[in-house]
Amino acid sequence: MSEVRVAGVGLTPFGNVPERTSRDLFGQASIDAFEHSGAPRSDVDGVLYGNFMGELSEHQGHQGPLMAEAAGVRAPATRYESACASSGVAVADAVKRIRNGEDDVLLVGGAERMTNLGTAGATEALAIAADDLWEVRAGTTFPGAYALMAQAYFETYGGEHEDLAHIAVKNHDNALENEKAQYQRAIDLEDVLEAPQVSSPLGLYDSCPISDGAAALVLTSESYAEEHDLDAPVAITGTGQGGDRMALHDREYLARSPAARKAGEEAYADAGIDATDADFAEVHDCFTIAEVLAIEALDIAPVGEGLTAARDGRTTADGETPVNLSGGLKAKGHPVGATGASQIAEVTSLLEGAHVNSDAVADATTALAHNAGGTVASATVHVLEVVE
């Protein structure tokens, strides 16, 4: 099988830009990715594009060809939709296509335009990633769903809101100098604990923002990178995907993430590593409790101990395994369709030493990217390694 190299990455700043369309955002991210890669657009074999709510936010379906055009690429293009894991799934498919020799160069990424809907409209649009018949019609929103998961965690393993607050503080600290982050400002425990409550026990600072933005990756085969003398020292060496029942009431666990565990186990086995080999991770922290469930599912922390990992300094920038050095979804932002690809971009930049927070992991060679959809009914995990 051909090794998959991350030849180029591109990110727009994440934030509130309702006047910009998804095609505009993805076009910008693609320009940066191609410039970083050195690969010409004419060599692209396909475009794999993640987007969740384009029909609702922009009245636009059939987005694959549209985004290929925005990127200046003439190649077959496909849109991937798996809620918040849309571009993570696109990356997973791209890895398989390059490995099996079907393609040598792929443009992979995603975008989302959300803020033009307003808070109520975006909340309603996001809700369709849940079970409409049994959850949405009953009034469940994702803050409420993750609050139920947090309550179940506290009941099962103990803990309190202050433990979650340390995660929010950590991720805001990590985003302070990340020019792509939506929130580049520090918060403290008091800010988190005194913020308006969204859904008990989660407050405003336990929740990621509504965001606009795009991410693009140029992925190539090892042979193509070598033949064209590309500077592409980071490879995706492992990939995994997991799933779970859609509605919370149908699940065996509320305080665990079986889909993320399965994806992680597959990715570790694929790369030939285990959790202890990971120097750092980007995980899907749409809410602070989501980071807890993610690091436990990935064996970065034992089950029942993920809640205190940030408080104890194990996942801070100077900790044993830093988590969300980009600021995570919590502070960097969460333009849904772009998030999975943006995690790959951030990890690549950190491993290459090109990220503002690279000094925190200066000797790192191996990292993880975990992307989740809905209440983790979908999940992907990718292992990235420095290979030259």
Secondary structure, DSSP 8 states (H G I E B T S, - for coil): ---EEEEEEEE---B--TTS-HHHHHHHHHHHHHHHH---GGG--EEEEE-SSHHHHSS---HHHHHHHHTT--S-EEEE--GGGHHHHHHHHHHHHHHTTS-SEEEEEEEE--GGGHHHHHHHHHHTTS-TTTTGGGT--HHHHHHHHHHHHHHHH---HHHHHHHHHHHHHHHTT-TT-S------HHHHHHS-EEETTEEGGGB----BEEEEEEEEEHHHHHHTT----EEEEEEEEEE--SSGGG-S-SSS-HHHHHHHHHHHHHHT--GGG-SEEE---SBHHHHHHHHHHTTSS-TTTGGGTTTTTSSSTTSSS-B-TT-HHHHH---GGGHHHHHHHHHHHHHHT-STTGGGGTT--EEEEEEEETTTTEEEEEEEEE--
